[in-house]
Amino acid sequence: MLQDSNTYKKLKRDLPNKFKKELSDCLKEMKDYNTIDLKLHKQLYPTTDSPPKFYGLPKIHNANMPLRPIVSSVGSITYNSAKYLSTVLSPMVGKTEHFVKNSKHFSTLIKNKQVEEDEVLIYNVSALFTSAPVDKALDIIHNKLLGDPELSTRTTMSTNQITKLLGLCLNCTYFVFDGNFYQHIHGAAMGSPVSPIVCNLYMEHFEEQALRRAPLPPGWWFRYVDDNHTKQKVEHVEEFTEHNNSIDLDIKFTMEKEENGSLVFFDTNTIRKPDGSLNINIYRKPTHTYQYLDFNSHHPNEHKLSVVRTLFGRAKSIITEEQNLNNEMQHVSQALKKCHYPEWALKKGREQTSKPKSGTESKRVPEQAKSKGNIFLPYVQGTSEQLKRAFLKHNISVSFKPHKTLRQLLVHPKDKPDNENICGLIYHIKCDGHPKDQCSMDYIGKTERNFKARFMEHRRPSITSSKVSIHIHDCKPGLAITMENVRILEREPSWFERGVKEAIYIRALRPALNKDGGRYQLSRTWDHTLTSLTPTISDYE
């Protein structure tokens, strides 16, 4: 894939400084003109510079198993800006009659449609992410922003500033694979938070042009990102496809006609009946494994019951004929039983999906009964349930998250970075000093940037604010601390959580060079618990 010179360009070196300066200057200009406040400037400012990682996900349901290219931008220079822009732009998506949210929405749109004998169902698809022209997309989005009356309620940035910042995010497309650096020179890279929104807005403009200019418009055109479900006259199919492919040379559709009266779209199968009406059923790829969350897994019961509700609810919201619905419910029940779901769980799932939804008007909730917020806890069977009950007494909602999964242990498609290039972490430095001195001083710190930049600051004797730097100067300069003396305790991309975890490690390990408890002031209530965990945390082996 990377040998495709029309899409990717190999670089001689990493390019973070170039993009970082451009982004920093852009944000500084907005702050100086009071377009953004100090808080937002700090949120968007590129403090991390971990290069985006390139990897491919195999499409095992397609012939020859091609790879879907992903450029993971987490921790990169533009990641925070792209996340922010996604919240600004996402409300503009889906304003057309052709937009499809999901399979349930598609079923609602199409279940009462009719197909005549001289008409055919068509499925069109294009490789949009690697094809969407960035410059054209920016112009389209700029014009849409000018016509958005609600833009000022979502951001203080002007239309020109949003477009400029978006252009920096879309054009900062360098990445690393197998130790080599490349640049994505055409299209929008899949993996950035803002890319799906940009591609959707571009396709809305594309379809508006294609349908308005079409000499023979289709009976309908329903689209999800770059896939669409269309009805067209049989004799006009080829002409309509050629017309679509003439609108923009960068976007090329491949066509697939219905086979034996049926056409797959999403996870639905649209089946044409003899009278022209449509029967919609659930579709599963031949590679479907029926491996749902096992009931014996170390997950809370609410997660397992949500699997049952989702599968039964999907069947009821998509399938149009009673007999097919009964068959699907039986099919799902048998699959879940193989995953060890007991009868009571299946029964409860059916009952919950059968209950009519309540009206939009909710009863007034007394002020003292209103939720005080929601917290996320790692799930530990037995303990987490007790904590949830305790929090609920104080009107605090609790959500559980499994803290270790097979996916985390087994699936590692991205290049593993060296310790010195990791961003957003808590670290522990132990001073060995000169072999004769037997120095045992240590320090725990945190950093948002890559660790190499922070470590070099510790080693500079001119940085008097660094306790580690002062100690190195006093303890045999050049011999006391190297990268081998560093242990990465934990990676944590979130600013708040990183401060809390630093405080926990400081309290548990009691490093000699830390004179305070860290940025977050941890309550003394935790002292007994953390003291009991100290041997486990400090075990380097």
C-alpha positions as CSV (number, residue, x, y, z in Angstrom):
1,M,0.0,0.0,0.0
2,L,2.8,2.4,0.9
3,Q,4.4,2.0,-2.5
4,D,1.4,3.8,-4.0
5,S,3.2,7.1,-4.9
6,N,-0.1,8.8,-5.8
7,T,-1.3,8.4,-2.2
8,Y,1.8,8.1,0.0
9,K,5.2,9.8,0.0
10,K,8.2,8.5,1.9
11,L,10.0,11.1,4.0
12,K,13.6,11.4,5.0
13,R,12.8,12.4,8.5
14,D,10.0,13.2,11.0
15,L,8.2,16.5,10.4
16,P,6.7,17.5,13.8
17,N,8.5,20.9,14.2
18,K,7.2,22.2,10.9
19,F,3.5,21.4,11.7
20,K,3.9,22.3,15.4
21,K,5.0,25.8,14.5
22,E,2.2,26.4,12.0
23,L,-0.4,25.2,14.5
24,S,1.1,27.1,17.4
25,D,1.2,30.3,15.3
26,C,-2.5,29.8,14.3
27,L,-3.6,29.3,17.9
28,K,-1.5,32.2,19.2
29,E,-3.1,34.5,16.6
30,M,-6.6,33.5,17.8
31,K,-5.7,34.0,21.4
32,D,-4.1,37.4,20.7
33,Y,-7.3,38.6,19.0
34,N,-9.4,37.2,21.9
35,T,-11.2,34.7,19.6
36,I,-10.4,31.9,21.9
37,D,-9.8,32.2,25.7
38,L,-6.7,31.0,27.6
39,K,-8.5,27.7,28.6
40,L,-9.3,26.7,25.0
41,H,-5.8,27.8,23.9
42,K,-4.2,25.5,26.5
43,Q,-6.6,22.7,25.4
44,L,-5.6,22.9,21.8
45,Y,-1.9,23.9,22.1
46,P,0.3,21.0,20.8
47,T,2.2,19.9,23.8
48,T,2.6,16.3,22.6
49,D,4.3,15.4,19.4
50,S,4.0,11.6,19.2
51,P,4.0,10.7,15.4
52,P,0.7,9.2,14.1
53,K,0.9,5.4,13.7
54,F,-0.1,3.7,10.4
55,Y,-1.6,0.2,10.4
56,G,-4.1,-1.9,8.4
57,L,-7.2,-3.8,9.4
58,P,-7.9,-6.8,7.2
59,K,-11.3,-7.0,5.5
60,I,-11.6,-10.7,5.9
61,H,-15.1,-10.8,4.2
62,N,-13.6,-9.5,0.9
63,A,-11.6,-11.4,-1.7
64,N,-7.8,-11.4,-1.1
65,M,-8.5,-9.8,2.3
66,P,-7.4,-6.2,1.4
67,L,-6.4,-3.9,4.3
68,R,-8.3,-0.9,5.5
69,P,-5.6,1.8,6.1
70,I,-5.8,3.6,9.5
71,V,-3.6,6.5,10.6
72,S,-4.0,6.7,14.4
73,S,-3.5,10.3,15.4
74,V,-3.9,9.8,19.2
75,G,-1.2,11.9,20.9
76,S,-0.2,13.7,17.7
77,I,0.2,17.4,17.3
78,T,-3.2,18.0,15.8
79,Y,-5.2,15.5,17.8
80,N,-6.8,17.9,20.3
81,S,-7.6,20.4,17.6
82,A,-9.2,17.8,15.4
83,K,-11.3,16.6,18.4
84,Y,-12.5,20.1,19.0
85,L,-13.3,20.7,15.4
86,S,-15.3,17.5,15.2
87,T,-17.7,18.9,17.9
88,V,-18.0,22.2,15.9
89,L,-18.7,20.5,12.5
90,S,-20.7,17.4,13.4
91,P,-24.0,19.2,13.9
92,M,-23.9,20.2,10.2
93,V,-23.9,16.5,9.1
94,G,-27.1,14.8,8.1
95,K,-29.2,17.7,7.0
96,T,-30.3,16.1,3.8
97,E,-33.1,13.7,3.0
98,H,-30.6,11.2,1.6
99,F,-28.5,10.8,4.8
100,V,-28.8,7.5,6.7
101,K,-27.9,7.3,10.4
102,N,-27.9,3.5,10.9
103,S,-29.6,0.3,9.8
104,K,-32.7,1.0,12.0
105,H,-33.1,4.4,10.3
106,F,-32.6,2.8,6.8
107,S,-35.3,0.3,7.6
108,T,-37.7,3.0,8.6
109,L,-37.0,5.0,5.4
110,I,-37.4,2.1,3.0
111,K,-39.9,-0.4,4.4
112,N,-43.0,1.2,2.7
113,K,-41.2,1.7,-0.7
114,Q,-42.2,0.0,-3.9
115,V,-40.0,-1.3,-6.8
116,E,-41.6,-1.7,-10.2
117,E,-40.7,-4.5,-12.7
118,D,-38.6,-2.1,-14.9
119,E,-36.6,-0.9,-11.9
120,V,-33.6,-2.4,-10.1
121,L,-31.9,-1.9,-6.8
122,I,-28.2,-0.8,-6.9
123,Y,-25.5,-0.7,-4.2
124,N,-22.7,1.9,-4.9
125,V,-19.5,2.3,-3.0
126,S,-16.3,4.4,-3.3
127,A,-13.0,4.5,-1.4
128,L,-13.9,7.9,0.0
129,F,-11.3,8.5,2.7
130,T,-8.3,7.9,0.4
131,S,-10.0,9.8,-2.4
132,A,-11.7,12.9,-1.0
133,P,-9.8,16.0,-2.2
134,V,-8.9,18.0,0.8
135,D,-8.8,21.4,-0.9
136,K,-12.3,21.0,-2.4
137,A,-13.6,19.7,0.9
138,L,-12.3,22.8,2.7
139,D,-14.1,25.1,0.2
140,I,-17.3,23.2,0.6
141,I,-17.1,23.3,4.4
142,H,-16.2,27.0,4.4
143,N,-19.4,27.8,2.5
144,K,-21.5,25.6,4.7
145,L,-20.1,27.4,7.8
146,L,-21.0,30.8,6.3
147,G,-24.6,29.6,6.0
148,D,-24.9,28.0,9.5
149,P,-26.9,30.3,11.8
150,E,-26.1,28.3,14.9
151,L,-22.3,28.3,14.5
152,S,-21.8,31.1,17.1
153,T,-23.5,28.9,19.7
154,R,-20.8,26.2,19.3
155,T,-17.6,28.2,19.0
156,T,-16.1,31.7,19.2
157,M,-13.9,31.1,16.2
158,S,-14.7,32.8,12.9
159,T,-15.4,30.8,9.7
160,N,-12.0,31.7,8.3
161,Q,-10.3,30.6,11.5
162,I,-12.1,27.3,11.6
163,T,-11.2,26.7,8.0
164,K,-7.6,27.5,8.6
165,L,-7.4,25.3,11.6
166,L,-9.2,22.5,9.8
167,G,-6.7,22.8,6.9
168,L,-3.8,22.4,9.3
169,C,-5.3,19.2,10.7
170,L,-6.1,17.7,7.3
171,N,-2.7,18.5,5.8
172,C,-0.7,17.4,8.8
173,T,-0.7,13.8,7.5
174,Y,2.8,12.5,8.3
175,F,2.9,9.1,10.0
176,V,5.4,6.3,11.0
177,F,5.4,2.7,10.0
178,D,8.1,0.2,10.8
179,G,10.5,3.0,11.7
180,N,10.0,4.9,8.5
181,F,8.2,8.2,8.0
182,Y,5.6,8.8,5.3
183,Q,3.1,11.5,4.3
184,H,-0.5,10.9,3.1
185,I,-0.5,13.2,0.1
186,H,-4.1,12.6,-1.2
187,G,-7.4,12.2,0.6
188,A,-8.3,12.4,4.2
189,A,-6.6,9.8,6.5
190,M,-8.9,7.5,8.3
191,G,-8.0,7.7,12.0
192,S,-8.4,11.5,12.7
193,P,-11.5,12.5,14.8
194,V,-12.5,15.0,12.1
195,S,-12.0,12.9,8.9
196,P,-15.4,11.1,8.9
197,I,-17.2,14.5,9.3
198,V,-15.2,16.1,6.5
199,C,-15.9,13.2,4.2
200,N,-19.6,13.2,5.1
201,L,-19.9,16.9,4.4
202,Y,-18.0,16.5,1.1
203,M,-20.3,13.6,0.0
204,E,-23.4,15.7,0.8
205,H,-22.2,18.3,-1.6
206,F,-21.3,15.6,-4.1
207,E,-24.7,13.9,-4.1
208,E,-26.5,17.3,-4.3
209,Q,-24.5,18.0,-7.5
210,A,-24.9,14.5,-8.9
211,L,-28.7,14.3,-8.3
212,R,-29.4,17.8,-9.5
213,R,-27.5,17.4,-12.8
214,A,-28.7,13.8,-13.4
215,P,-30.6,13.5,-16.7
216,L,-32.4,10.5,-15.3
217,P,-32.6,10.8,-11.5
218,P,-33.0,7.6,-9.5
219,G,-36.2,6.6,-7.7
220,W,-34.3,7.1,-4.4
221,W,-30.7,7.5,-3.1
222,F,-29.9,6.7,0.5
223,R,-26.3,7.2,1.6
224,Y,-24.2,6.3,4.6
225,V,-20.7,8.0,4.2
226,D,-19.6,6.5,0.9
227,D,-22.1,3.6,0.5
228,N,-25.5,4.2,-1.0
229,H,-28.6,2.2,-1.8
230,T,-30.3,3.3,-5.0
231,K,-33.4,2.5,-7.1
232,Q,-33.0,3.1,-10.8
233,K,-34.7,2.2,-14.1
234,V,-33.0,-0.9,-15.6
235,E,-32.2,0.7,-18.9
236,H,-30.6,3.8,-17.2
237,V,-28.3,2.0,-14.7
238,E,-25.1,2.3,-16.8
239,E,-25.7,5.8,-17.9
240,F,-26.4,6.9,-14.3
241,T,-23.2,5.3,-13.0
242,E,-21.2,7.0,-15.7
243,H,-22.8,10.3,-14.8
244,N,-21.9,9.9,-11.1
245,N,-18.3,9.1,-12.0
246,S,-18.1,12.3,-14.2
247,I,-19.0,14.7,-11.3
248,D,-15.6,14.5,-9.6
249,L,-12.5,12.7,-11.0
250,D,-11.4,11.9,-7.5
251,I,-14.5,10.0,-6.6
252,K,-15.2,6.8,-8.5
253,F,-18.2,4.5,-7.7
254,T,-18.3,0.8,-8.2
255,M,-21.8,-0.7,-8.8
256,E,-23.4,-3.8,-7.6
257,K,-26.9,-4.8,-8.7
258,E,-29.5,-6.8,-6.7
259,E,-29.1,-10.6,-7.0
260,N,-32.1,-12.8,-7.1
261,G,-34.2,-9.8,-6.0
262,S,-32.1,-9.0,-2.9
263,L,-29.5,-6.4,-2.1
264,V,-27.3,-6.0,1.0
265,F,-26.8,-2.6,2.7
266,F,-25.4,-2.2,6.2
267,D,-26.5,-5.3,8.1
268,T,-29.8,-5.5,6.3
269,N,-30.9,-7.5,3.3
270,T,-33.6,-5.8,1.1
271,I,-35.6,-8.4,-0.7
272,R,-38.0,-7.5,-3.5
273,K,-41.3,-9.4,-3.3
274,P,-43.4,-10.3,-6.4
275,D,-45.8,-7.4,-5.8
276,G,-43.0,-4.9,-5.7
277,S,-43.1,-4.3,-2.0
278,L,-39.9,-4.8,0.1
279,N,-39.1,-7.3,2.8
280,I,-36.2,-6.3,5.1
281,N,-34.2,-8.9,7.0
282,I,-31.0,-9.1,9.0
283,Y,-27.8,-9.9,7.0
284,R,-24.7,-11.5,8.3
285,K,-21.4,-11.8,6.4
286,P,-20.2,-15.4,5.6
287,T,-17.3,-14.6,8.0
288,H,-19.6,-13.9,11.0
289,T,-18.5,-15.9,14.0
290,Y,-21.4,-15.5,16.5
291,Q,-18.8,-14.9,19.1
292,Y,-20.7,-12.5,21.4
293,L,-19.6,-11.5,24.9
294,D,-19.5,-14.8,26.9
295,F,-21.7,-14.8,29.9
296,N,-18.9,-16.3,32.0
297,S,-16.6,-13.3,31.2
298,H,-15.5,-11.0,33.9
299,H,-17.9,-8.3,33.0
300,P,-20.9,-6.8,34.9
301,N,-24.2,-8.4,34.2
302,E,-25.6,-5.1,32.8
303,H,-23.0,-5.4,29.9
304,K,-24.1,-8.9,29.2
305,L,-27.8,-8.1,29.3
306,S,-27.1,-5.2,26.9
307,V,-25.9,-7.7,24.3
308,V,-29.2,-9.5,24.6
309,R,-31.2,-6.3,24.3
310,T,-29.2,-5.1,21.4
311,L,-29.6,-8.2,19.3
312,F,-33.3,-8.6,20.1
313,G,-33.9,-4.9,19.7
314,R,-32.1,-4.8,16.3
315,A,-34.3,-7.6,15.0
316,K,-37.5,-5.9,16.1
317,S,-36.5,-2.5,14.6
318,I,-35.3,-3.8,11.2
319,I,-37.2,-6.9,10.2
320,T,-40.6,-6.2,8.5
321,E,-42.3,-9.7,8.4
322,E,-43.5,-11.6,11.5
323,Q,-42.2,-15.0,10.4
324,N,-38.7,-13.7,9.7
325,L,-38.8,-11.9,13.1
326,N,-39.6,-15.1,14.9
327,N,-36.9,-17.0,13.0
328,E,-34.3,-14.3,13.9
329,M,-35.3,-14.3,17.6
330,Q,-34.8,-18.1,17.7
331,H,-31.5,-17.8,15.8
332,V,-30.2,-15.2,18.3
333,S,-31.4,-17.2,21.3
334,Q,-29.5,-20.3,20.1
335,A,-26.3,-18.3,19.4
336,L,-26.4,-16.7,22.9
337,K,-27.0,-20.1,24.5
338,K,-23.7,-21.3,22.9
339,C,-22.1,-18.3,24.6
340,H,-23.6,-19.6,28.0
341,Y,-26.4,-17.1,28.4
342,P,-29.0,-18.6,30.8
343,E,-32.7,-18.6,30.0
344,W,-33.5,-15.9,32.6
345,A,-31.1,-13.5,30.8
346,L,-32.8,-14.2,27.4
347,K,-36.2,-13.8,28.9
348,K,-35.3,-10.5,30.6
349,G,-33.8,-9.2,27.3
350,R,-37.0,-10.0,25.4
351,E,-39.2,-8.3,28.0
352,Q,-37.1,-5.2,28.0
353,T,-37.2,-4.9,24.2
354,S,-41.0,-5.5,24.2
355,K,-41.8,-2.7,26.6
356,P,-43.3,0.4,24.9
357,K,-41.1,3.4,25.1
358,S,-42.3,6.1,27.5
359,G,-43.4,9.5,26.1
360,T,-41.1,12.4,25.7
361,E,-42.5,14.2,28.7
362,S,-40.7,13.0,31.8
363,K,-42.1,13.5,35.3
364,R,-40.6,16.2,37.4
365,V,-37.7,14.8,39.5
366,P,-37.3,16.4,43.0
367,E,-34.1,18.5,43.2
368,Q,-32.6,16.2,45.9
369,A,-33.2,13.1,43.7
370,K,-31.5,14.4,40.6
371,S,-28.2,12.8,39.6
372,K,-25.0,14.5,40.9
373,G,-23.0,13.1,38.0
374,N,-21.5,9.9,36.7
375,I,-18.3,8.1,37.5
376,F,-16.4,5.3,35.7
377,L,-14.9,2.5,37.7
378,P,-12.8,-0.5,36.7
379,Y,-14.9,-3.6,37.1
380,V,-14.0,-6.1,39.8
381,Q,-16.7,-8.7,40.4
382,G,-18.3,-8.4,43.8
383,T,-16.5,-5.2,44.9
384,S,-17.8,-2.9,42.1
385,E,-21.4,-3.8,42.7
386,Q,-21.1,-2.8,46.3
387,L,-19.5,0.5,45.4
388,K,-22.2,1.2,42.9
389,R,-24.9,0.7,45.5
390,A,-23.1,3.1,47.9
391,F,-22.7,5.8,45.3
392,L,-26.4,5.5,44.2
393,K,-27.5,6.3,47.7
394,H,-25.9,9.7,47.1
395,N,-27.4,10.1,43.6
396,I,-24.1,9.4,41.8
397,S,-24.4,7.2,38.7
398,V,-21.8,4.5,38.2
399,S,-20.6,3.0,34.9
400,F,-18.2,0.0,34.8
401,K,-15.3,-0.5,32.4
402,P,-13.4,-3.8,32.1
403,H,-9.8,-3.0,33.0
404,K,-8.2,-5.9,31.1
405,T,-9.5,-7.6,28.0
406,L,-8.2,-10.2,25.5
407,R,-8.1,-7.5,22.9
408,Q,-5.8,-5.4,25.0
409,L,-3.5,-8.3,25.6
410,L,-3.4,-9.8,22.1
411,V,-4.1,-7.2,19.5
412,H,-1.3,-4.7,18.9
413,P,-1.5,-3.5,15.2
414,K,0.5,-0.3,15.8
415,D,4.3,0.2,16.0
416,K,5.4,0.0,19.6
417,P,7.1,3.2,20.5
418,D,10.4,3.4,22.4
419,N,10.0,4.6,26.0
420,E,11.7,7.9,25.1
421,N,9.0,8.6,22.5
422,I,5.9,7.9,24.7
423,C,3.7,10.8,25.5
424,G,1.3,11.3,28.4
425,L,2.9,9.2,31.2
426,I,3.9,8.8,34.8
427,Y,7.5,7.9,35.3
428,H,9.9,6.9,38.2
429,I,13.6,7.8,38.2
430,K,16.0,6.0,40.5
431,C,19.4,7.4,41.0
432,D,22.2,4.8,41.2
433,G,24.9,7.4,41.6
434,H,28.5,6.4,41.6
435,P,28.9,2.7,42.4
436,K,30.8,3.6,45.6
437,D,28.2,6.1,46.8
438,Q,25.2,3.7,46.8
439,C,22.7,6.6,46.2
440,S,19.1,5.6,46.7
441,M,17.4,8.9,45.8
442,D,14.4,8.6,43.5
443,Y,11.7,10.8,41.9
444,I,8.2,10.4,40.4
445,G,6.9,12.8,37.8
446,K,4.5,13.1,34.9
447,T,4.7,14.6,31.4
448,E,2.3,15.3,28.6
449,R,5.2,15.5,26.0
450,N,7.3,12.6,24.9
451,F,9.5,11.4,27.7
452,K,12.8,12.1,26.0
453,A,12.1,15.9,26.0
454,R,11.2,15.8,29.7
455,F,14.2,13.6,30.6
456,M,16.6,16.0,28.9
457,E,15.2,18.8,31.0
458,H,16.0,16.8,34.1
459,R,19.6,16.4,33.0
460,R,20.2,20.1,32.3
461,P,22.0,21.7,35.3
462,S,20.6,25.1,34.3
463,I,17.1,24.0,35.1
464,T,17.2,24.8,38.8
465,S,13.5,24.2,39.2
466,S,14.0,20.5,38.5
467,K,14.8,18.5,41.7
468,V,16.3,15.7,39.6
469,S,18.6,18.2,37.8
470,I,19.9,19.6,41.1
471,H,20.5,16.1,42.4
472,I,22.4,15.1,39.3
473,H,24.7,18.1,39.7
474,D,25.3,17.1,43.3
475,C,25.7,13.4,42.7
476,K,28.6,12.8,40.4
477,P,27.4,14.7,37.2
478,G,27.1,12.4,34.1
479,L,27.0,9.2,36.1
480,A,23.9,9.4,38.3
481,I,21.0,9.1,35.9
482,T,20.5,7.6,32.5
483,M,17.5,6.3,30.6
484,E,18.2,2.9,32.1
485,N,17.3,4.3,35.5
486,V,13.8,5.2,34.4
487,R,10.7,3.1,34.8
488,I,7.5,4.0,33.0
489,L,4.8,3.5,35.6
490,E,1.7,4.1,33.5
491,R,0.5,5.8,30.3
492,E,-2.4,8.3,30.8
493,P,-3.4,10.7,28.1
494,S,-6.0,12.6,30.2
495,W,-4.6,15.7,32.0
496,F,-6.8,15.3,35.2
497,E,-6.3,11.5,35.5
498,R,-2.6,11.8,35.0
499,G,-2.3,14.2,38.0
500,V,-4.3,11.9,40.2
501,K,-2.2,8.9,39.3
502,E,1.0,10.8,39.9
503,A,-0.3,11.6,43.4
504,I,-1.2,8.0,44.0
505,Y,2.3,6.7,43.1
506,I,4.0,9.4,45.1
507,R,1.9,8.5,48.2
508,A,2.5,4.8,47.7
509,L,6.3,4.8,46.9
510,R,7.3,7.9,48.9
511,P,10.2,9.0,46.6
512,A,12.8,11.0,48.4
513,L,13.1,13.8,45.8
514,N,9.4,14.6,45.8
515,K,8.8,17.3,48.4
516,D,5.1,17.6,47.8
517,G,2.3,15.2,46.8
518,G,2.1,16.3,43.2
519,R,-0.3,18.5,41.3
520,Y,-3.4,16.8,42.7
521,Q,-3.9,17.0,46.4
522,L,-4.8,13.4,47.3
523,S,-6.9,12.9,50.5
524,R,-5.2,11.3,53.5
525,T,-8.1,8.9,53.6
526,W,-6.3,6.7,51.1
527,D,-3.1,6.4,53.1
528,H,-3.8,2.9,54.6
529,T,-4.9,1.5,51.2
530,L,-1.9,2.8,49.3
531,T,0.5,1.7,52.0
532,S,-0.8,-1.9,51.7
533,L,-0.2,-1.7,47.9
534,T,3.3,-0.4,48.1
535,P,5.1,-3.8,47.8
536,T,3.1,-4.6,44.7
537,I,3.6,-1.3,43.0
538,S,7.4,-1.1,43.8
539,D,8.0,-4.7,42.5
540,Y,10.1,-3.9,39.4
541,E,10.4,-7.6,38.4
